[in-house]
């Protein structure tokens, strides 16, 4: 067991919330093989309680485990529990405190169906994106397809009806769905590339 840890340095912009905690945990595990709640807290602007709450869910889900303790730095201080990740999916697991998993959103299911299909129309996309927990609604799916086509992610295939699309290979940017934002016009935020496709200074989320 390591008796010390190397200070981590993240050269990328760390997202807020659980996504950010997950990124830091993975980075610390690669760097040191383990981490504490305090290690994560040092690299985020969030509070220790939020870090602990997310870690509790990961522990109860079997995604993280405690592997020992780091000795206290000074007399009178307490040892710090050491953790490591047992599973490391790309996306931050969404877990409740009891370890139960929170299902993916309809938008996530639709986006990742696009990434697996060579081409599709809206009904085919809804069928491919449907799970036991999630069934995307037709109007919302059609609106999402329209918005990300406008943002340059999709091209139309042929001239048949209903309209068929395919995802451009260079716009298959990653597993997180491009997020539709509402400005004076609608634009798309890509969390994989950390950039907007469109122009606007301030946004509010459009419900999927």
N, CA, C and O of each residue as an XYZ file, in Angstrom:
832
protein
N       0.843     -1.191      0.000
C       0.000      0.000      0.000
C       0.886      1.250      0.000
O       1.865      1.319      0.743
N       0.550      2.208     -0.810
C       1.358      3.423     -0.889
C       1.220      4.229      0.389
O       0.115      4.401      0.904
N       2.363      4.735      0.912
C       2.346      5.533      2.125
C       2.301      7.026      1.816
O       2.222      7.851      2.727
N       2.350      7.367      0.548
C       2.271      8.762      0.152
C       1.566      8.818     -1.192
O       1.386      7.791     -1.846
N       1.171     10.000     -1.601
C       0.557     10.108     -2.912
C       1.132     11.304     -3.639
O       1.499     12.313     -3.038
N       1.198     11.159     -4.947
C       1.692     12.238     -5.796
C       0.557     13.208     -6.074
O      -0.564     12.790     -6.366
N       0.843     14.503     -5.984
C      -0.180     15.505     -6.252
C      -0.588     15.450     -7.715
O       0.255     15.547     -8.606
N      -1.869     15.295     -7.957
C      -2.362     15.210     -9.329
C      -2.471     16.587     -9.946
O      -2.739     17.575     -9.263
N      -2.259     16.635    -11.240
C      -2.457     17.869    -11.985
C      -3.270     17.544    -13.214
O      -2.865     16.730    -14.044
N      -4.425     18.186    -13.329
C      -5.283     17.979    -14.489
C      -5.078     19.117    -15.464
O      -5.241     20.286    -15.117
N      -4.716     18.760    -16.704
C      -4.462     19.781    -17.715
C      -5.685     20.077    -18.563
O      -5.602     20.809    -19.550
N      -6.832     19.504    -18.177
C      -8.072     19.776    -18.891
C      -9.037     20.450    -17.941
O      -8.875     20.385    -16.723
N     -10.039     21.095    -18.505
C     -11.058     21.723    -17.690
C     -11.939     20.648    -17.066
O     -12.551     19.852    -17.779
N     -12.004     20.623    -15.752
C     -12.752     19.580    -15.061
C     -14.228     19.950    -15.009
O     -14.569     21.035    -14.536
N     -15.118     19.069    -15.488
C     -16.548     19.364    -15.408
C     -16.996     19.446    -13.951
O     -16.309     18.968    -13.048
N     -18.141     20.050    -13.742
C     -18.698     20.139    -12.399
C     -19.507     18.885    -12.091
O     -19.883     18.132    -12.989
N     -19.765     18.680    -10.812
C     -20.647     17.613    -10.384
C     -20.015     16.236    -10.502
O     -18.792     16.099    -10.531
N     -20.867     15.214    -10.569
C     -20.400     13.836    -10.562
C     -19.502     13.509    -11.748
O     -18.575     12.708    -11.623
N     -19.769     14.121    -12.895
C     -18.913     13.904    -14.061
C     -17.478     14.343    -13.752
O     -16.518     13.675    -14.135
N     -17.348     15.473    -13.055
C     -16.022     15.949    -12.671
C     -15.364     15.051    -11.642
O     -14.173     14.756    -11.739
N     -16.155     14.603    -10.633
C     -15.601     13.692     -9.627
C     -15.081     12.422    -10.300
O     -14.014     11.917     -9.948
N     -15.834     11.914    -11.261
C     -15.457     10.678    -11.952
C     -14.151     10.871    -12.725
O     -13.272     10.010    -12.689
N     -14.030     11.982    -13.409
C     -12.806     12.272    -14.151
C     -11.602     12.319    -13.213
O     -10.543     11.778    -13.530
N     -11.765     12.962    -12.070
C     -10.675     13.078    -11.096
C     -10.328     11.710    -10.503
O      -9.151     11.374    -10.365
N     -11.354     10.919    -10.152
C     -11.087      9.582     -9.606
C     -10.263      8.742    -10.574
O      -9.304      8.083    -10.173
N     -10.639      8.769    -11.850
C      -9.902      7.998    -12.852
C      -8.466      8.489    -12.977
O      -7.535      7.693    -13.097
N      -8.296      9.824    -12.946
C      -6.964     10.397    -13.061
C      -6.099     10.004    -11.864
O      -4.939      9.627    -12.032
N      -6.657     10.090    -10.669
C      -5.907      9.736     -9.462
C      -5.568      8.248     -9.435
O      -4.490      7.859     -8.986
N      -6.488      7.425     -9.915
C      -6.218      5.994     -9.928
C      -5.076      5.668    -10.878
O      -4.220      4.845    -10.555
N      -5.051      6.305    -12.051
C      -3.947      6.098    -12.989
C      -2.634      6.574    -12.372
O      -1.595      5.934    -12.535
N      -2.690      7.694    -11.669
C      -1.485      8.304    -11.105
C      -0.968      7.549     -9.886
O       0.227      7.275     -9.781
N      -1.880      7.209     -8.956
C      -1.479      6.646     -7.663
C      -2.016      5.250     -7.380
O      -1.556      4.587     -6.451
N      -2.994      4.795     -8.176
C      -3.597      3.500     -7.916
C      -4.697      3.534     -6.874
O      -5.333      2.514     -6.613
N      -4.933      4.710     -6.267
C      -5.914      4.848     -5.193
C      -6.163      6.331     -4.960
O      -5.487      7.182     -5.538
N      -7.144      6.636     -4.106
C      -7.461      8.035     -3.829
C      -8.269      8.114     -2.552
O      -8.814      7.117     -2.078
N      -8.336      9.317     -2.002
C      -9.191      9.596     -0.848
C     -10.205     10.655     -1.239
O     -10.077     11.293     -2.284
N     -11.203     10.838     -0.406
C     -12.168     11.917     -0.625
C     -11.446     13.261     -0.632
O     -11.770     14.142     -1.428
N     -10.461     13.413      0.265
C      -9.707     14.661      0.326
C      -8.927     14.937     -0.942
O      -8.812     16.090     -1.358
N      -8.381     13.880     -1.577
C      -7.661     14.062     -2.846
C      -8.583     14.662     -3.900
O      -8.200     15.573     -4.633
N      -9.803     14.137     -3.962
C     -10.771     14.628     -4.957
C     -11.172     16.062     -4.626
O     -11.280     16.912     -5.510
N     -11.389     16.309     -3.349
C     -11.804     17.641     -2.909
C     -10.776     18.706     -3.271
O     -11.141     19.841     -3.576
N      -9.485     18.346     -3.240
C      -8.429     19.302     -3.568
C      -8.465     19.732     -5.028
O      -7.938     20.788     -5.382
N      -9.086     18.914     -5.879
C      -9.084     19.178     -7.314
C     -10.432     19.636     -7.847
O     -10.624     19.724     -9.060
N     -11.355     19.926     -6.962
C     -12.670     20.382     -7.401
C     -13.126     21.528     -6.513
O     -12.687     21.660     -5.371
N     -14.011     22.350     -7.053
C     -14.540     23.475     -6.284
C     -15.797     23.075     -5.504
O     -16.421     23.914     -4.855
N     -16.165     21.786     -5.571
C     -17.356     21.329     -4.864
C     -17.033     21.108     -3.395
O     -15.891     21.291     -2.973
N     -18.037     20.715     -2.613
C     -17.832     20.476     -1.178
C     -17.594     18.992     -0.937
O     -17.976     18.148     -1.748
N     -16.953     18.683      0.199
C     -16.619     17.308      0.552
C     -17.873     16.446      0.625
O     -17.838     15.272      0.256
N     -18.980     17.013      1.096
C     -20.212     16.234      1.238
C     -20.702     15.705     -0.114
O     -21.189     14.578     -0.203
N     -20.570     16.520     -1.159
C     -21.004     16.079     -2.481
C     -20.114     14.954     -3.009
O     -20.600     14.000     -3.616
N     -18.805     15.076     -2.770
C     -17.878     14.023     -3.178
C     -18.214     12.728     -2.444
O     -18.302     11.667     -3.063
N     -18.400     12.812     -1.131
C     -18.699     11.636     -0.317
C     -20.017     10.980     -0.738
O     -20.124      9.754     -0.762
N     -21.006     11.791     -1.064
C     -22.317     11.266     -1.479
C     -22.184     10.448     -2.763
O     -22.750      9.360     -2.868
N     -21.442     10.967     -3.736
C     -21.272     10.242     -4.992
C     -20.460      8.973     -4.774
O     -20.786      7.924     -5.329
N     -19.402      9.063     -3.966
C     -18.573      7.903     -3.695
C     -19.361      6.817     -2.964
O     -19.153      5.630     -3.214
N     -20.258      7.211     -2.069
C     -21.104      6.235     -1.371
C     -21.934      5.434     -2.362
O     -22.052      4.215     -2.236
N     -22.507      6.113     -3.343
C     -23.276      5.415     -4.373
C     -22.413      4.453     -5.171
O     -22.842      3.339     -5.475
N     -21.187      4.876     -5.516
C     -20.274      4.005     -6.267
C     -19.876      2.782     -5.445
O     -19.784      1.677     -5.978
N     -19.644      2.979     -4.163
C     -19.295      1.861     -3.283
C     -20.447      0.864     -3.192
O     -20.238     -0.345     -3.293
N     -21.654      1.370     -3.002
C     -22.822      0.489     -2.879
C     -23.156     -0.214     -4.185
O     -23.780     -1.275     -4.186
N     -22.734      0.386     -5.308
C     -22.975     -0.223     -6.619
C     -21.877     -1.212     -7.004
O     -21.984     -1.885     -8.029
N     -20.827     -1.305     -6.195
C     -19.717     -2.199     -6.519
C     -18.788     -1.647     -7.576
O     -17.999     -2.390     -8.160
N     -18.869     -0.342     -7.833
C     -18.014      0.292     -8.838
C     -16.706      0.763     -8.207
O     -15.688      0.867     -8.891
N     -16.732      1.048     -6.913
C     -15.537      1.418     -6.152
C     -15.461      0.548     -4.912
O     -16.454     -0.046     -4.493
N     -14.274      0.478     -4.329
C     -14.111     -0.286     -3.097
C     -13.058      0.377     -2.221
O     -12.169      1.067     -2.720
N     -13.163      0.166     -0.916
C     -12.146      0.664      0.007
C     -11.006     -0.353      0.063
O     -11.241     -1.558      0.160
N      -9.761      0.151      0.001
C      -8.600     -0.739     -0.055
C      -7.647     -0.530      1.116
O      -6.576     -1.137      1.148
N      -8.007      0.301      2.064
C      -7.132      0.535      3.202
C      -7.280      1.942      3.726
O      -8.312      2.584      3.535
N      -6.237      2.421      4.393
C      -6.250      3.769      4.952
C      -4.901      4.437      4.726
O      -3.861      3.778      4.715
N      -4.931      5.738      4.547
C      -3.697      6.525      4.490
C      -3.432      7.069      5.893
O      -4.320      7.670      6.497
N      -2.242      6.870      6.409
C      -1.943      7.334      7.766
C      -2.140      8.838      7.892
O      -1.990      9.560      6.907
N      -2.472      9.320      9.080
C      -2.645     10.768      9.279
C      -1.336     11.512      9.066
O      -0.256     10.979      9.320
N      -1.443     12.740      8.601
C      -0.255     13.557      8.346
C       0.356     14.085      9.633
O       1.560     14.339      9.684
N      -0.444     14.253     10.664
C       0.053     14.827     11.920
C      -0.639     14.153     13.092
O      -1.711     13.567     12.939
N      -0.028     14.237     14.249
C      -0.575     13.661     15.456
C      -1.917     14.320     15.790
O      -2.061     15.539     15.698
N      -2.877     13.511     16.173
C      -4.200     14.029     16.496
C      -5.162     14.017     15.326
O      -6.365     14.199     15.516
N      -4.650     13.804     14.104
C      -5.515     13.707     12.933
C      -5.923     12.252     12.716
O      -5.316     11.340     13.280
N      -6.946     12.041     11.904
C      -7.453     10.703     11.638
C      -6.885     10.167     10.327
O      -6.532     10.932      9.429
N      -6.804      8.849     10.233
C      -6.431      8.217      8.965
C      -7.533      8.455      7.934
O      -8.700      8.614      8.292
N      -7.161      8.480      6.661
C      -8.117      8.714      5.573
C      -8.366      7.417      4.820
O      -7.410      6.789      4.366
N      -9.621      6.991      4.671
C      -9.909      5.785      3.882
C      -9.400      5.930      2.447
O      -9.545      6.983      1.827
N      -8.807      4.863      1.939
C      -8.314      4.828      0.565
C      -9.278      4.006     -0.292
O      -9.782      2.968      0.135
N      -9.520      4.492     -1.503
C     -10.449      3.830     -2.409
C      -9.780      3.594     -3.756
O      -8.783      4.226     -4.105
N     -10.363      2.668     -4.493
C      -9.983      2.493     -5.894
C     -11.223      2.103     -6.673
O     -12.204      1.629     -6.101
N     -11.174      2.305     -7.978
C     -12.289      1.951     -8.848
C     -12.153      0.509     -9.295
O     -11.084      0.086     -9.736
N     -13.233     -0.243     -9.182
C     -13.270     -1.628     -9.641
C     -13.653     -1.674    -11.110
O     -13.162     -2.512    -11.867
N     -14.537     -0.765    -11.504
C     -14.991     -0.661    -12.897
C     -14.728      0.762    -13.369
O     -14.862      1.710    -12.596
N     -14.357      0.913    -14.633
C     -14.031      2.248    -15.149
C     -14.693      2.506    -16.506
O     -13.995      2.670    -17.507
N     -16.027      2.545    -16.554
C     -16.680      2.928    -17.811
C     -16.317      4.355    -18.193
O     -15.940      5.159    -17.341
N     -16.435      4.658    -19.475
C     -16.058      5.990    -19.963
C     -16.920      7.073    -19.335
O     -16.411      8.095    -18.875
N     -18.219      6.846    -19.318
C     -19.129      7.834    -18.753
C     -19.247      7.662    -17.249
O     -19.193      6.545    -16.736
N     -19.407      8.767    -16.551
C     -19.580      8.715    -15.104
C     -20.843      7.930    -14.768
O     -21.925      8.288    -15.235
N     -20.733      6.867    -13.968
C     -21.938      6.125    -13.577
C     -22.903      7.034    -12.815
O     -22.491      7.844    -11.986
N     -24.171      6.884    -13.110
C     -25.188      7.654    -12.403
C     -25.854      6.733    -11.398
O     -26.619      5.839    -11.760
N     -25.549      6.966    -10.137
C     -25.999      6.066     -9.087
C     -26.708      6.840     -7.984
O     -26.410      8.004     -7.718
N     -27.646      6.163     -7.359
C     -28.284      6.685     -6.150
C     -27.432      6.296     -4.947
O     -26.494      5.509     -5.073
N     -27.757      6.843     -3.794
C     -26.982      6.552     -2.586
C     -26.947      5.060     -2.264
O     -25.958      4.560     -1.729
N     -28.038      4.346     -2.592
C     -28.099      2.919     -2.275
C     -27.393      2.053     -3.309
O     -27.376      0.828     -3.184
N     -26.804      2.682     -4.338
C     -26.077      1.942     -5.363
C     -26.895      1.575     -6.577
O     -26.341      1.064     -7.550
N     -28.195      1.815     -6.558
C     -29.012      1.521     -7.737
C     -28.678      2.505     -8.847
O     -28.433      3.686     -8.601
N     -28.674      1.999    -10.069
C     -28.287      2.809    -11.220
C     -29.466      3.631    -11.726
O     -30.598      3.150    -11.769
N     -29.188      4.865    -12.104
C     -30.192      5.745    -12.693
C     -30.173      5.515    -14.203
O     -29.115      5.652    -14.817
N     -31.305      5.171    -14.823
C     -31.311      4.858    -16.263
C     -30.825      6.028    -17.107
O     -30.916      7.187    -16.704
N     -30.308      5.699    -18.282
C     -29.893      6.722    -19.242
C     -31.094      7.553    -19.666
O     -32.231      7.085    -19.608
N     -30.842      8.782    -20.091
C     -31.913      9.636    -20.594
C     -32.265      9.233    -22.019
O     -31.502      8.539    -22.692
N     -33.424      9.676    -22.461
C     -33.843      9.399    -23.836
C     -32.846      9.984    -24.827
O     -32.545      9.361    -25.845
N     -32.332     11.178    -24.537
C     -31.389     11.823    -25.446
C     -30.096     11.018    -25.561
O     -29.532     10.899    -26.648
N     -29.628     10.466    -24.444
C     -28.430      9.621    -24.483
C     -28.674      8.375    -25.327
O     -27.818      7.982    -26.119
N     -29.839      7.754    -25.159
C     -30.156      6.549    -25.921
C     -30.241      6.851    -27.411
O     -29.752      6.073    -28.230
N     -30.857      7.974    -27.767
C     -30.991      8.357    -29.176
C     -29.615      8.631    -29.787
O     -29.315      8.149    -30.879
N     -28.788      9.396    -29.092
C     -27.468      9.744    -29.626
C     -26.620      8.487    -29.845
O     -25.990      8.345    -30.893
N     -26.598      7.588    -28.878
C     -25.751      6.405    -29.022
C     -26.318      5.413    -30.027
O     -25.569      4.619    -30.596
N     -27.632      5.444    -30.256
C     -28.197      4.658    -31.352
C     -27.719      5.204    -32.693
O     -27.401      4.434    -33.600
N     -27.668      6.530    -32.822
C     -27.140      7.149    -34.052
C     -25.714      6.682    -34.319
O     -25.331      6.449    -35.466
N     -24.932      6.549    -33.249
C     -23.524      6.191    -33.395
C     -23.333      4.745    -33.851
O     -22.291      4.399    -34.407
N     -24.333      3.908    -33.618
C     -24.210      2.493    -33.993
C     -24.868      2.173    -35.330
O     -24.499      1.195    -35.981
N     -25.841      2.987    -35.749
C     -26.545      2.735    -37.004
C     -25.798      3.338    -38.187
O     -25.305      4.462    -38.099
N     -25.709      2.599    -39.298
C     -25.053      3.143    -40.485
C     -25.889      4.266    -41.082
O     -25.349      5.284    -41.517
N     -27.191      4.084    -41.101
C     -28.128      5.124    -41.521
C     -29.475      4.815    -40.901
O     -29.715      3.700    -40.437
N     -30.360      5.812    -40.896
C     -31.615      5.619    -40.165
C     -32.621      6.683    -40.562
O     -32.257      7.748    -41.061
N     -33.900      6.379    -40.333
C     -34.936      7.398    -40.300
C     -35.400      7.508    -38.847
O     -34.931      6.758    -37.991
N     -36.298      8.418    -38.569
C     -36.689      8.651    -37.175
C     -37.340      7.425    -36.538
O     -36.978      7.088    -35.411
N     -38.291      6.728    -37.201
C     -38.858      5.526    -36.575
C     -37.804      4.461    -36.265
O     -37.844      3.835    -35.206
N     -36.868      4.257    -37.185
C     -35.805      3.271    -36.946
C     -34.920      3.696    -35.774
O     -34.475      2.867    -34.981
N     -34.678      4.982    -35.683
C     -33.852      5.498    -34.596
C     -34.530      5.280    -33.248
O     -33.884      4.868    -32.284
N     -35.822      5.553    -33.179
C     -36.570      5.341    -31.932
C     -36.550      3.869    -31.539
O     -36.382      3.539    -30.365
N     -36.720      2.987    -32.518
C     -36.693      1.546    -32.232
C     -35.335      1.128    -31.668
O     -35.267      0.386    -30.689
N     -34.258      1.608    -32.290
C     -32.910      1.236    -31.853
C     -32.573      1.831    -30.493
O     -31.782      1.254    -29.747
N     -33.163      2.982    -30.160
C     -32.844      3.676    -28.908
C     -33.707      3.221    -27.740
O     -33.439      3.589    -26.597
N     -34.731      2.434    -28.007
C     -35.663      2.018    -26.952
C     -35.040      0.921    -26.080
O     -34.466     -0.043    -26.585
N     -35.167      1.091    -24.772
C     -34.712      0.087    -23.809
C     -35.890     -0.297    -22.916
O     -36.999      0.214    -23.073
N     -35.633     -1.197    -21.989
C     -36.691     -1.579    -21.048
C     -37.113     -0.398    -20.182
O     -38.265     -0.319    -19.755
N     -36.183      0.524    -19.922
C     -36.475      1.662    -19.046
C     -36.853      2.930    -19.812
O     -37.534      3.800    -19.268
N     -36.420      3.042    -21.058
C     -36.558      4.304    -21.794
C     -37.147      4.055    -23.177
O     -36.691      3.177    -23.910
N     -38.179      4.847    -23.528
C     -38.685      4.852    -24.891
C     -38.764      6.302    -25.341
O     -39.637      7.042    -24.888
N     -37.852      6.724    -26.237
C     -37.870      8.112    -26.700
C     -39.193      8.447    -27.380
O     -39.769      7.618    -28.085
N     -39.665      9.670    -27.159
C     -40.906     10.115    -27.771
C     -40.625     10.632    -29.180
O     -39.586     11.237    -29.448
N     -41.571     10.377    -30.061
C     -41.382     10.722    -31.475
C     -41.172     12.213    -31.704
O     -40.230     12.569    -32.413
N     -41.998     13.120    -31.142
C     -41.780     14.556    -31.399
C     -40.415     15.037    -30.897
O     -39.738     15.801    -31.585
N     -40.008     14.594    -29.708
C     -38.730     15.029    -29.152
C     -37.570     14.472    -29.968
O     -36.585     15.172    -30.201
N     -37.677     13.217    -30.404
C     -36.618     12.619    -31.219
C     -36.496     13.331    -32.551
O     -35.387     13.610    -33.007
N     -37.623     13.629    -33.180
C     -37.597     14.328    -34.467
C     -36.978     15.721    -34.312
O     -36.227     16.169    -35.178
N     -37.298     16.408    -33.197
C     -36.732     17.735    -32.957
C     -35.222     17.646    -32.729
O     -34.469     18.487    -33.221
N     -34.781     16.631    -31.987
C     -33.356     16.464    -31.716
C     -32.589     16.177    -33.009
O     -31.512     16.729    -33.232
N     -33.149     15.315    -33.855
C     -32.519     15.017    -35.145
C     -32.401     16.288    -35.978
O     -31.360     16.540    -36.585
N     -33.460     17.087    -36.009
C     -33.441     18.325    -36.779
C     -32.351     19.275    -36.282
O     -31.645     19.895    -37.077
N     -32.226     19.380    -34.966
C     -31.267     20.320    -34.386
C     -29.827     19.902    -34.628
O     -28.985     20.736    -34.960
N     -29.538     18.614    -34.464
C     -28.147     18.241    -34.680
C     -27.807     18.105    -36.166
O     -26.637     18.174    -36.542
N     -28.833     17.911    -37.019
C     -28.579     18.019    -38.460
C     -28.196     19.450    -38.800
O     -27.246     19.684    -39.548
N     -28.940     20.414    -38.247
C     -28.661     21.824    -38.485
C     -27.273     22.209    -37.977
O     -26.618     23.086    -38.538
N     -26.831     21.537    -36.899
C     -25.518     21.831    -36.325
C     -24.381     21.148    -37.081
O     -23.211     21.371    -36.769
N     -24.712     20.318    -38.072
C     -23.674     19.731    -38.911
C     -23.266     18.318    -38.568
O     -22.256     17.833    -39.076
N     -24.033     17.632    -37.707
C     -23.680     16.268    -37.326
C     -24.168     15.226    -38.334
O     -23.527     14.193    -38.527
N     -25.298     15.501    -38.970
C     -25.943     14.516    -39.828
C     -25.978     14.971    -41.282
O     -25.977     16.166    -41.580
N     -26.008     13.993    -42.175
C     -26.277     14.265    -43.592
C     -27.451     13.407    -44.015
O     -27.668     12.321    -43.478
N     -28.209     13.903    -44.987
C     -29.343     13.142    -45.495
C     -28.860     12.146    -46.540
O     -27.943     12.422    -47.313
N     -29.504     10.973    -46.542
C     -29.131      9.902    -47.463
C     -30.260      9.711    -48.464
O     -31.369      9.332    -48.088
N     -29.981      9.972    -49.736
C     -30.993      9.802    -50.770
C     -32.121     10.820    -50.651
O     -31.999     11.823    -49.949
N     -33.220     10.545    -51.348
C     -34.360     11.456    -51.360
C     -35.659     10.751    -50.973
O     -36.750     11.249    -51.251
N     -35.535      9.595    -50.334
C     -36.737      8.832    -49.994
C     -37.422      9.438    -48.777
O     -36.841     10.242    -48.049
N     -38.666      9.033    -48.578
C     -39.446      9.426    -47.410
C     -39.837      8.173    -46.619
O     -40.183      7.172    -47.246
N     -39.802      8.166    -45.295
C     -39.303      9.270    -44.480
C     -37.805      9.508    -44.666
O     -37.070      8.613    -45.082
N     -37.375     10.700    -44.360
C     -35.997     11.108    -44.588
C     -35.035     10.185    -43.831
O     -35.242      9.854    -42.664
N     -33.974      9.784    -44.544
C     -32.937      8.959    -43.931
C     -31.685      9.810    -43.675
O     -31.367     10.726    -44.433
N     -31.001      9.482    -42.603
C     -29.815     10.236    -42.196
C     -28.672      9.267    -41.900
O     -28.874      8.068    -41.709
N     -27.472      9.829    -41.871
C     -26.335      9.119    -41.293
C     -25.487     10.137    -40.533
O     -25.451     11.321    -40.870
N     -24.817      9.651    -39.513
C     -23.929     10.492    -38.721
C     -22.593     10.616    -39.446
O     -22.005      9.611    -39.846
N     -22.116     11.841    -39.615
C     -20.813     12.045    -40.248
C     -19.730     11.388    -39.393
O     -19.733     11.552    -38.173
N     -18.813     10.654    -40.000
C     -17.763      9.980    -39.218
C     -16.970     10.928    -38.327
O     -16.621     10.577    -37.200
N     -16.683     12.135    -38.833
C     -15.881     13.063    -38.032
C     -16.705     13.777    -36.965
O     -16.154     14.533    -36.165
N     -18.029     13.543    -36.943
C     -18.881     14.128    -35.910
C     -19.347     13.078    -34.900
O     -20.188     13.359    -34.046
N     -18.800     11.877    -35.004
C     -19.035     10.853    -33.985
C     -18.062     11.151    -32.853
O     -17.040     10.484    -32.698
N     -18.398     12.159    -32.070
C     -17.424     12.786    -31.176
C     -17.228     12.073    -29.847
O     -16.269     12.375    -29.137
N     -18.098     11.139    -29.483
C     -17.970     10.450    -28.213
C     -19.319     10.062    -27.658
O     -20.349     10.362    -28.263
N     -19.330      9.396    -26.510
C     -20.573      8.816    -25.989
C     -21.541      9.795    -25.356
O     -22.710      9.459    -25.168
N     -21.089     11.004    -25.019
C     -22.008     11.960    -24.395
C     -22.808     12.687    -25.469
O     -22.224     13.182    -26.433
N     -24.128     12.765    -25.327
C     -24.953     13.339    -26.395
C     -24.765     14.843    -26.518
O     -24.775     15.551    -25.512
N     -24.593     15.343    -27.748
C     -24.634     16.797    -27.942
C     -25.927     17.339    -27.349
O     -27.000     16.771    -27.554
N     -25.820     18.438    -26.617
C     -26.934     18.955    -25.838
C     -27.535     20.166    -26.525
O     -26.826     21.107    -26.882
N     -28.857     20.137    -26.707
C     -29.545     21.243    -27.360
C     -29.769     22.359    -26.356
O     -30.307     22.133    -25.273
N     -29.359     23.547    -26.715
C     -29.516     24.720    -25.864
C     -30.402     25.735    -26.578
O     -30.445     25.785    -27.808
N     -31.094     26.527    -25.802
C     -31.998     27.519    -26.377
C     -31.437     28.928    -26.157
O     -31.283     29.371    -25.019
N     -31.139     29.615    -27.241
C     -30.699     31.002    -27.211
C     -31.730     31.799    -28.003
O     -32.906     31.441    -28.044
N     -31.272     32.896    -28.637
C     -32.121     33.564    -29.609
C     -32.381     32.594    -30.763
O     -33.433     32.637    -31.401
N     -31.414     31.729    -31.015
C     -31.589     30.617    -31.951
C     -31.160     29.358    -31.207
O     -30.555     29.435    -30.137
N     -31.475     28.216    -31.772
C     -31.071     26.972    -31.139
C     -29.664     26.597    -31.606
O     -29.347     26.683    -32.793
N     -28.826     26.178    -30.652
C     -27.481     25.720    -30.965
C     -27.223     24.439    -30.188
O     -28.047     24.010    -29.380
N     -26.081     23.842    -30.439
C     -25.748     22.559    -29.833
C     -24.420     22.655    -29.094
O     -23.441     23.172    -29.632
N     -24.387     22.158    -27.859
C     -23.173     22.052    -27.068
C     -22.711     20.600    -27.092
O     -23.467     19.698    -26.730
N     -21.465     20.372    -27.520
C     -20.926     19.019    -27.546
C     -20.032     18.811    -26.332
O     -18.940     19.377    -26.274
N     -20.472     18.000    -25.346
C     -19.676     17.810    -24.139
C     -18.432     16.981    -24.370
O     -17.521     16.991    -23.541
N     -18.372     16.247    -25.503
C     -17.173     15.481    -25.815
C     -16.044     16.388    -26.293
O     -14.882     16.183    -25.945
N     -16.397     17.391    -27.093
C     -15.408     18.334    -27.615
C     -15.295     19.596    -26.780
O     -14.378     20.394    -26.977
N     -16.240     19.787    -25.829
C     -16.273     20.982    -24.980
C     -16.366     22.250    -25.849
O     -15.611     23.203    -25.651
N     -17.304     22.248    -26.815
C     -17.480     23.422    -27.660
C     -18.909     23.499    -28.177
O     -19.627     22.501    -28.232
N     -19.305     24.728    -28.558
C     -20.614     24.951    -29.145
C     -20.536     24.826    -30.659
O     -19.524     25.158    -31.276
N     -21.618     24.343    -31.237
C     -21.826     24.440    -32.676
C     -22.948     25.444    -32.863
O     -24.126     25.085    -32.841
N     -22.580     26.694    -33.046
C     -23.512     27.811    -33.079
C     -22.962     28.914    -32.196
O     -21.908     28.743    -31.584
N     -23.646     30.034    -32.119
C     -23.160     31.175    -31.354
C     -24.194     31.612    -30.343
O     -25.364     31.824    -30.661
N     -23.723     31.743    -29.101
C     -24.571     32.312    -28.048
C     -23.781     32.376    -26.756
O     -23.021     31.453    -26.461
N     -23.934     33.425    -25.985
C     -23.166     33.566    -24.761
C     -23.723     32.871    -23.542
O     -22.973     32.538    -22.624
N     -25.020     32.645    -23.511
C     -25.652     32.118    -22.304
C     -26.814     31.242    -22.715
O     -27.510     31.547    -23.683
N     -27.036     30.142    -21.982
C     -28.027     29.178    -22.453
C     -28.829     28.593    -21.328
O     -28.425     28.636    -20.165
N     -29.993     28.032    -21.688
C     -30.753     27.203    -20.769
C     -31.101     25.917    -21.509
O     -31.307     25.928    -22.723
N     -31.166     24.818    -20.778
C     -31.342     23.505    -21.388
C     -32.745     23.360    -21.982
O     -33.738     23.817    -21.417
N     -32.784     22.702    -23.150
C     -34.080     22.354    -23.746
C     -34.437     20.967    -23.294
O     -33.632     20.046    -23.427
N     -35.620     20.798    -22.767
C     -36.046     19.482    -22.276
C     -36.065     18.473    -23.409
O     -36.594     18.758    -24.483
N     -35.480     17.269    -23.179
C     -35.465     16.262    -24.231
C     -36.856     15.690    -24.484
O     -37.020     14.824    -25.344
